[in-house]
Amino acid sequence: MTINILGTDYDLAGATYDNDKLLADRDGYVDKLNKHIRYETKIEDAIANPEIYTKAVIRHELVHAFFYESRLDGYCRDEALVDWIALQLPKILKVCQQAEVI
């Protein structure tokens, strides 16, 4: 699927550790040079709800992509900040919708 991040198209697709070696030590990543976002599709059985987890991984990678496209590379490396935004984003969106500002 192609998604547009601040005017730049990214290819968003699932992959596996077997066919994408960059997933060897993570569940997702952004390739800012080639404009790819990849996430692991074979989530281990230990995860209670793989669908919710996969969505969280994708949100996390989308936040990275927004920082890259905003030329805020320093924030891209701040995993705590990226995690916080990715985790809180659905809640922020819900409140903004309730306040009728989106």
N, CA, C and O atoms as a GROMACS GRO file, in nm:
protein
  408
    1MET      N    1   0.086  -0.117   0.000
    1MET     CA    2   0.000   0.000   0.000
    1MET      C    3   0.090   0.123   0.000
    1MET      O    4   0.194   0.125   0.066
    2THR      N    5   0.048   0.223  -0.074
    2THR     CA    6   0.121   0.349  -0.076
    2THR      C    7   0.050   0.446   0.017
    2THR      O    8  -0.072   0.464   0.009
    3ILE      N    9   0.127   0.509   0.105
    3ILE     CA   10   0.073   0.611   0.194
    3ILE      C   11   0.155   0.738   0.173
    3ILE      O   12   0.272   0.733   0.136
    4ASN      N   13   0.092   0.851   0.197
    4ASN     CA   14   0.158   0.979   0.176
    4ASN      C   15   0.188   1.043   0.310
    4ASN      O   16   0.098   1.069   0.390
    5ILE      N   17   0.316   1.067   0.334
    5ILE     CA   18   0.362   1.132   0.457
    5ILE      C   19   0.415   1.270   0.419
    5ILE      O   20   0.524   1.282   0.363
    6LEU      N   21   0.338   1.372   0.450
    6LEU     CA   22   0.379   1.512   0.425
    6LEU      C   23   0.428   1.534   0.281
    6LEU      O   24   0.527   1.603   0.258
    7GLY      N   25   0.355   1.476   0.186
    7GLY     CA   26   0.387   1.495   0.045
    7GLY      C   27   0.480   1.393  -0.016
    7GLY      O   28   0.510   1.401  -0.135
    8THR      N   29   0.527   1.298   0.063
    8THR     CA   30   0.617   1.195   0.012
    8THR      C   31   0.550   1.059   0.022
    8THR      O   32   0.500   1.021   0.128
    9ASP      N   33   0.550   0.986  -0.088
    9ASP     CA   34   0.491   0.853  -0.090
    9ASP      C   35   0.585   0.750  -0.028
    9ASP      O   36   0.705   0.747  -0.058
   10TYR      N   37   0.529   0.667   0.057
   10TYR     CA   38   0.601   0.555   0.120
   10TYR      C   39   0.528   0.427   0.085
   10TYR      O   40   0.405   0.424   0.077
   11ASP      N   41   0.603   0.322   0.065
   11ASP     CA   42   0.546   0.190   0.046
   11ASP      C   43   0.536   0.124   0.182
   11ASP      O   44   0.638   0.097   0.246
   12LEU      N   45   0.414   0.098   0.228
   12LEU     CA   46   0.389   0.034   0.357
   12LEU      C   47   0.352  -0.112   0.329
   12LEU      O   48   0.254  -0.139   0.260
   13ALA      N   49   0.431  -0.204   0.384
   13ALA     CA   50   0.404  -0.345   0.358
   13ALA      C   51   0.456  -0.432   0.471
   13ALA      O   52   0.552  -0.398   0.539
   14GLY      N   53   0.390  -0.544   0.487
   14GLY     CA   54   0.436  -0.644   0.581
   14GLY      C   55   0.549  -0.724   0.522
   14GLY      O   56   0.563  -0.734   0.400
   15ALA      N   57   0.630  -0.781   0.608
   15ALA     CA   58   0.742  -0.865   0.565
   15ALA      C   59   0.768  -0.964   0.678
   15ALA      O   60   0.702  -0.961   0.782
   16THR      N   61   0.863  -1.051   0.657
   16THR     CA   62   0.901  -1.146   0.761
   16THR      C   63   1.051  -1.142   0.782
   16THR      O   64   1.127  -1.095   0.697
   17TYR      N   65   1.092  -1.191   0.898
   17TYR     CA   66   1.236  -1.199   0.926
   17TYR      C   67   1.307  -1.279   0.817
   17TYR      O   68   1.422  -1.251   0.784
   18ASP      N   69   1.237  -1.378   0.763
   18ASP     CA   70   1.297  -1.466   0.661
   18ASP      C   71   1.329  -1.393   0.531
   18ASP      O   72   1.430  -1.423   0.468
   19ASN      N   73   1.244  -1.298   0.490
   19ASN     CA   74   1.267  -1.232   0.362
   19ASN      C   75   1.314  -1.087   0.373
   19ASN      O   76   1.336  -1.021   0.271
   20ASP      N   77   1.330  -1.038   0.496
   20ASP     CA   78   1.379  -0.901   0.514
   20ASP      C   79   1.472  -0.900   0.635
   20ASP      O   80   1.428  -0.896   0.749
   21LYS      N   81   1.599  -0.903   0.608
   21LYS     CA   82   1.699  -0.914   0.715
   21LYS      C   83   1.701  -0.792   0.807
   21LYS      O   84   1.752  -0.802   0.919
   22LEU      N   85   1.648  -0.678   0.763
   22LEU     CA   86   1.642  -0.560   0.851
   22LEU      C   87   1.544  -0.579   0.965
   22LEU      O   88   1.545  -0.502   1.061
   23LEU      N   89   1.458  -0.680   0.956
   23LEU     CA   90   1.365  -0.711   1.065
   23LEU      C   91   1.426  -0.806   1.166
   23LEU      O   92   1.357  -0.852   1.258
   24ALA      N   93   1.554  -0.837   1.152
   24ALA     CA   94   1.619  -0.936   1.237
   24ALA      C   95   1.611  -0.904   1.386
   24ALA      O   96   1.601  -0.995   1.468
   25ASP      N   97   1.615  -0.776   1.422
   25ASP     CA   98   1.616  -0.742   1.564
   25ASP      C   99   1.508  -0.640   1.600
   25ASP      O  100   1.518  -0.570   1.701
   26ARG      N  101   1.404  -0.631   1.517
   26ARG     CA  102   1.295  -0.536   1.544
   26ARG      C  103   1.168  -0.582   1.474
   26ARG      O  104   1.170  -0.670   1.388
   27ASP      N  105   1.057  -0.521   1.512
   27ASP     CA  106   0.928  -0.558   1.454
   27ASP      C  107   0.884  -0.467   1.341
   27ASP      O  108   0.782  -0.492   1.277
   28GLY      N  109   0.961  -0.361   1.316
   28GLY     CA  110   0.930  -0.270   1.207
   28GLY      C  111   1.043  -0.171   1.188
   28GLY      O  112   1.128  -0.154   1.275
   29TYR      N  113   1.041  -0.105   1.072
   29TYR     CA  114   1.143  -0.003   1.047
   29TYR      C  115   1.098   0.088   0.933
   29TYR      O  116   1.010   0.053   0.854
   30VAL      N  117   1.162   0.204   0.926
   30VAL     CA  118   1.143   0.298   0.815
   30VAL      C  119   1.274   0.308   0.741
   30VAL      O  120   1.379   0.332   0.801
   31ASP      N  121   1.269   0.289   0.611
   31ASP     CA  122   1.384   0.313   0.524
   31ASP      C  123   1.360   0.449   0.461
   31ASP      O  124   1.289   0.461   0.361
   32LYS      N  125   1.420   0.552   0.520
   32LYS     CA  126   1.393   0.689   0.475
   32LYS      C  127   1.451   0.719   0.336
   32LYS      O  128   1.402   0.808   0.267
   33LEU      N  129   1.553   0.646   0.296
   33LEU     CA  130   1.612   0.670   0.164
   33LEU      C  131   1.527   0.611   0.052
   33LEU      O  132   1.505   0.676  -0.050
   34ASN      N  133   1.479   0.489   0.072
   34ASN     CA  134   1.399   0.421  -0.029
   34ASN      C  135   1.249   0.439  -0.009
   34ASN      O  136   1.168   0.392  -0.090
   35LYS      N  137   1.212   0.509   0.100
   35LYS     CA  138   1.072   0.540   0.130
   35LYS      C  139   0.988   0.413   0.146
   35LYS      O  140   0.882   0.397   0.085
   36HIS      N  141   1.039   0.324   0.230
   36HIS     CA  142   0.968   0.201   0.266
   36HIS      C  143   0.941   0.199   0.415
   36HIS      O  144   1.023   0.245   0.495
   37ILE      N  145   0.827   0.146   0.452
   37ILE     CA  146   0.797   0.114   0.591
   37ILE      C  147   0.761  -0.033   0.593
   37ILE      O  148   0.672  -0.078   0.520
   38ARG      N  149   0.831  -0.108   0.676
   38ARG     CA  150   0.808  -0.252   0.684
   38ARG      C  151   0.776  -0.291   0.828
   38ARG      O  152   0.826  -0.231   0.923
   39TYR      N  153   0.691  -0.391   0.841
   39TYR     CA  154   0.655  -0.444   0.972
   39TYR      C  155   0.645  -0.596   0.963
   39TYR      O  156   0.609  -0.652   0.860
   40GLU      N  157   0.678  -0.660   1.073
   40GLU     CA  158   0.679  -0.806   1.081
   40GLU      C  159   0.537  -0.859   1.074
   40GLU      O  160   0.449  -0.811   1.146
   41THR      N  161   0.514  -0.957   0.989
   41THR     CA  162   0.381  -1.016   0.976
   41THR      C  163   0.367  -1.148   1.052
   41THR      O  164   0.255  -1.195   1.073
   42LYS      N  165   0.477  -1.206   1.092
   42LYS     CA  166   0.472  -1.330   1.169
   42LYS      C  167   0.499  -1.298   1.316
   42LYS      O  168   0.608  -1.322   1.368
   43ILE      N  169   0.398  -1.243   1.380
   43ILE     CA  170   0.411  -1.208   1.521
   43ILE      C  171   0.405  -1.335   1.604
   43ILE      O  172   0.321  -1.422   1.581
   44GLU      N  173   0.494  -1.345   1.699
   44GLU     CA  174   0.504  -1.466   1.781
   44GLU      C  175   0.377  -1.493   1.859
   44GLU      O  176   0.301  -1.402   1.892
   45ASP      N  177   0.354  -1.620   1.889
   45ASP     CA  178   0.236  -1.663   1.963
   45ASP      C  179   0.230  -1.603   2.103
   45ASP      O  180   0.123  -1.601   2.164
   46ALA      N  181   0.342  -1.555   2.154
   46ALA     CA  182   0.347  -1.500   2.290
   46ALA      C  183   0.269  -1.369   2.302
   46ALA      O  184   0.236  -1.326   2.412
   47ILE      N  185   0.239  -1.306   2.189
   47ILE     CA  186   0.165  -1.180   2.191
   47ILE      C  187   0.016  -1.212   2.195
   47ILE      O  188  -0.035  -1.284   2.109
   48ALA      N  189  -0.052  -1.158   2.295
   48ALA     CA  190  -0.193  -1.191   2.319
   48ALA      C  191  -0.282  -1.150   2.202
   48ALA      O  192  -0.371  -1.226   2.163
   49ASN      N  193  -0.261  -1.032   2.146
   49ASN     CA  194  -0.345  -0.986   2.037
   49ASN      C  195  -0.256  -0.932   1.924
   49ASN      O  196  -0.223  -0.814   1.922
   50PRO      N  197  -0.218  -1.020   1.832
   50PRO     CA  198  -0.126  -0.979   1.724
   50PRO      C  199  -0.178  -0.863   1.640
   50PRO      O  200  -0.098  -0.781   1.594
   51GLU      N  201  -0.308  -0.853   1.617
   51GLU     CA  202  -0.362  -0.746   1.535
   51GLU      C  203  -0.342  -0.609   1.601
   51GLU      O  204  -0.300  -0.514   1.536
   52ILE      N  205  -0.370  -0.601   1.730
   52ILE     CA  206  -0.349  -0.475   1.803
   52ILE      C  207  -0.201  -0.441   1.807
   52ILE      O  208  -0.164  -0.325   1.791
   53TYR      N  209  -0.116  -0.542   1.829
   53TYR     CA  210   0.028  -0.519   1.835
   53TYR      C  211   0.080  -0.470   1.700
   53TYR      O  212   0.161  -0.376   1.695
   54THR      N  213   0.036  -0.531   1.591
   54THR     CA  214   0.081  -0.492   1.458
   54THR      C  215   0.042  -0.347   1.429
   54THR      O  216   0.121  -0.271   1.374
   55LYS      N  217  -0.080  -0.309   1.465
   55LYS     CA  218  -0.122  -0.171   1.446
   55LYS      C  219  -0.035  -0.075   1.525
   55LYS      O  220  -0.002   0.034   1.477
   56ALA      N  221   0.002  -0.113   1.646
   56ALA     CA  222   0.089  -0.028   1.729
   56ALA      C  223   0.227  -0.014   1.665
   56ALA      O  224   0.285   0.094   1.665
   57VAL      N  225   0.279  -0.123   1.610
   57VAL     CA  226   0.410  -0.119   1.541
   57VAL      C  227   0.402  -0.025   1.421
   57VAL      O  228   0.491   0.056   1.400
   58ILE      N  229   0.296  -0.037   1.343
   58ILE     CA  230   0.282   0.049   1.225
   58ILE      C  231   0.270   0.196   1.266
   58ILE      O  232   0.333   0.282   1.206
   59ARG      N  233   0.189   0.225   1.369
   59ARG     CA  234   0.179   0.363   1.418
   59ARG      C  235   0.316   0.416   1.458
   59ARG      O  236   0.352   0.530   1.427
   60HIS      N  237   0.394   0.333   1.528
   60HIS     CA  238   0.528   0.372   1.571
   60HIS      C  239   0.613   0.409   1.450
   60HIS      O  240   0.681   0.512   1.450
   61GLU      N  241   0.610   0.326   1.347
   61GLU     CA  242   0.692   0.353   1.228
   61GLU      C  243   0.641   0.475   1.153
   61GLU      O  244   0.720   0.549   1.095
   62LEU      N  245   0.510   0.498   1.152
   62LEU     CA  246   0.456   0.618   1.089
   62LEU      C  247   0.505   0.744   1.159
   62LEU      O  248   0.536   0.844   1.093
   63VAL      N  249   0.513   0.741   1.290
   63VAL     CA  250   0.566   0.856   1.364
   63VAL      C  251   0.711   0.882   1.323
   63VAL      O  252   0.750   0.996   1.300
   64HIS      N  253   0.790   0.775   1.313
   64HIS     CA  254   0.928   0.792   1.264
   64HIS      C  255   0.927   0.861   1.128
   64HIS      O  256   1.003   0.955   1.106
   65ALA      N  257   0.842   0.814   1.037
   65ALA     CA  258   0.838   0.870   0.901
   65ALA      C  259   0.799   1.019   0.904
   65ALA      O  260   0.856   1.099   0.830
   66PHE      N  261   0.703   1.054   0.989
   66PHE     CA  262   0.666   1.196   0.999
   66PHE      C  263   0.783   1.279   1.048
   66PHE      O  264   0.806   1.389   0.996
   67PHE      N  265   0.858   1.230   1.145
   67PHE     CA  266   0.975   1.303   1.190
   67PHE      C  267   1.078   1.316   1.078
   67PHE      O  268   1.135   1.423   1.058
   68TYR      N  269   1.104   1.206   1.005
   68TYR     CA  270   1.200   1.212   0.894
   68TYR      C  271   1.157   1.317   0.791
   68TYR      O  272   1.238   1.399   0.748
   69GLU      N  273   1.031   1.312   0.752
   69GLU     CA  274   0.984   1.404   0.648
   69GLU      C  275   0.976   1.548   0.698
   69GLU      O  276   0.972   1.640   0.617
   70SER      N  277   0.973   1.568   0.827
   70SER     CA  278   0.976   1.702   0.886
   70SER      C  279   1.118   1.750   0.907
   70SER      O  280   1.141   1.861   0.956
   71ARG      N  281   1.214   1.666   0.870
   71ARG     CA  282   1.358   1.696   0.889
   71ARG      C  283   1.392   1.710   1.037
   71ARG      O  284   1.477   1.790   1.074
   72LEU      N  285   1.325   1.632   1.118
   72LEU     CA  286   1.350   1.630   1.262
   72LEU      C  287   1.419   1.498   1.298
   72LEU      O  288   1.371   1.424   1.385
   73ASP      N  289   1.530   1.470   1.232
   73ASP     CA  290   1.599   1.343   1.248
   73ASP      C  291   1.639   1.315   1.393
   73ASP      O  292   1.641   1.199   1.435
   74GLY      N  293   1.669   1.419   1.469
   74GLY     CA  294   1.706   1.398   1.608
   74GLY      C  295   1.594   1.332   1.688
   74GLY      O  296   1.619   1.248   1.773
   75TYR      N  297   1.471   1.371   1.659
   75TYR     CA  298   1.358   1.311   1.728
   75TYR      C  299   1.334   1.167   1.682
   75TYR      O  300   1.280   1.085   1.757
   76CYS      N  301   1.374   1.137   1.560
   76CYS     CA  302   1.358   1.001   1.508
   76CYS      C  303   1.433   0.899   1.593
   76CYS      O  304   1.391   0.784   1.604
   77ARG      N  305   1.541   0.941   1.651
   77ARG     CA  306   1.624   0.849   1.730
   77ARG      C  307   1.579   0.842   1.877
   77ARG      O  308   1.633   0.763   1.955
   78ASP      N  309   1.481   0.924   1.912
   78ASP     CA  310   1.430   0.924   2.049
   78ASP      C  311   1.315   0.824   2.059
   78ASP      O  312   1.198   0.860   2.042
   79GLU      N  313   1.349   0.700   2.086
   79GLU     CA  314   1.248   0.593   2.088
   79GLU      C  315   1.141   0.615   2.194
   79GLU      O  316   1.026   0.577   2.173
   80ALA      N  317   1.177   0.675   2.307
   80ALA     CA  318   1.078   0.702   2.411
   80ALA      C  319   0.972   0.801   2.359
   80ALA      O  320   0.853   0.781   2.382
   81LEU      N  321   1.016   0.905   2.290
   81LEU     CA  322   0.924   1.003   2.235
   81LEU      C  323   0.837   0.939   2.126
   81LEU      O  324   0.715   0.957   2.126
   82VAL      N  325   0.899   0.867   2.035
   82VAL     CA  326   0.824   0.802   1.928
   82VAL      C  327   0.722   0.704   1.986
   82VAL      O  328   0.607   0.701   1.942
   83ASP      N  329   0.763   0.624   2.084
   83ASP     CA  330   0.671   0.531   2.149
   83ASP      C  331   0.555   0.604   2.216
   83ASP      O  332   0.440   0.561   2.205
   84TRP      N  333   0.585   0.713   2.285
   84TRP     CA  334   0.480   0.788   2.354
   84TRP      C  335   0.377   0.840   2.255
   84TRP      O  336   0.257   0.826   2.276
   85ILE      N  337   0.425   0.902   2.147
   85ILE     CA  338   0.332   0.956   2.046
   85ILE      C  339   0.250   0.843   1.984
   85ILE      O  340   0.128   0.856   1.971
   86ALA      N  341   0.314   0.733   1.947
   86ALA     CA  342   0.243   0.621   1.884
   86ALA      C  343   0.138   0.563   1.978
   86ALA      O  344   0.029   0.526   1.935
   87LEU      N  345   0.170   0.554   2.106
   87LEU     CA  346   0.078   0.500   2.205
   87LEU      C  347  -0.039   0.594   2.232
   87LEU      O  348  -0.154   0.550   2.245
   88GLN      N  349  -0.012   0.723   2.240
   88GLN     CA  350  -0.114   0.820   2.275
   88GLN      C  351  -0.195   0.871   2.156
   88GLN      O  352  -0.302   0.930   2.175
   89LEU      N  353  -0.147   0.849   2.035
   89LEU     CA  354  -0.213   0.903   1.916
   89LEU      C  355  -0.361   0.867   1.906
   89LEU      O  356  -0.442   0.956   1.877
   90PRO      N  357  -0.402   0.742   1.927
   90PRO     CA  358  -0.546   0.712   1.920
   90PRO      C  359  -0.628   0.790   2.023
   90PRO      O  360  -0.740   0.832   1.996
   91LYS      N  361  -0.570   0.808   2.141
   91LYS     CA  362  -0.640   0.882   2.247
   91LYS      C  363  -0.650   1.030   2.211
   91LYS      O  364  -0.753   1.093   2.233
   92ILE      N  365  -0.542   1.085   2.157
   92ILE     CA  366  -0.541   1.226   2.116
   92ILE      C  367  -0.643   1.247   2.004
   92ILE      O  368  -0.719   1.344   2.007
   93LEU      N  369  -0.646   1.157   1.907
   93LEU     CA  370  -0.742   1.167   1.797
   93LEU      C  371  -0.885   1.163   1.849
   93LEU      O  372  -0.969   1.241   1.806
   94LYS      N  373  -0.913   1.072   1.942
   94LYS     CA  374  -1.048   1.059   1.998
   94LYS      C  375  -1.090   1.189   2.068
   94LYS      O  376  -1.203   1.235   2.048
   95VAL      N  377  -1.003   1.247   2.148
   95VAL     CA  378  -1.035   1.371   2.218
   95VAL      C  379  -1.056   1.484   2.118
   95VAL      O  380  -1.149   1.564   2.134
   96CYS      N  381  -0.973   1.493   2.016
   96CYS     CA  382  -0.988   1.598   1.914
   96CYS      C  383  -1.121   1.582   1.839
   96CYS      O  384  -1.186   1.681   1.807
   97GLN      N  385  -1.160   1.458   1.811
   97GLN     CA  386  -1.288   1.434   1.746
   97GLN      C  387  -1.403   1.475   1.837
   97GLN      O  388  -1.500   1.536   1.791
   98GLN      N  389  -1.393   1.441   1.966
   98GLN     CA  390  -1.496   1.480   2.062
   98GLN      C  391  -1.509   1.631   2.073
   98GLN      O  392  -1.618   1.685   2.088
   99ALA      N  393  -1.396   1.698   2.066
   99ALA     CA  394  -1.394   1.845   2.074
   99ALA      C  395  -1.430   1.910   1.941
   99ALA      O  396  -1.438   2.032   1.929
  100GLU      N  397  -1.453   1.825   1.839
  100GLU     CA  398  -1.489   1.870   1.704
  100GLU      C  399  -1.388   1.967   1.646
  100GLU      O  400  -1.423   2.068   1.585
  101VAL      N  401  -1.260   1.933   1.666
  101VAL     CA  402  -1.153   2.015   1.609
  101VAL      C  403  -1.083   1.943   1.494
  101VAL      O  404  -0.986   1.994   1.437
  102ILE      N  405  -1.132   1.824   1.460
  102ILE     CA  406  -1.081   1.750   1.344
  102ILE      C  407  -1.199   1.715   1.256
  102ILE      O  408  -1.182   1.652   1.151
   0.00000   0.00000   0.00000
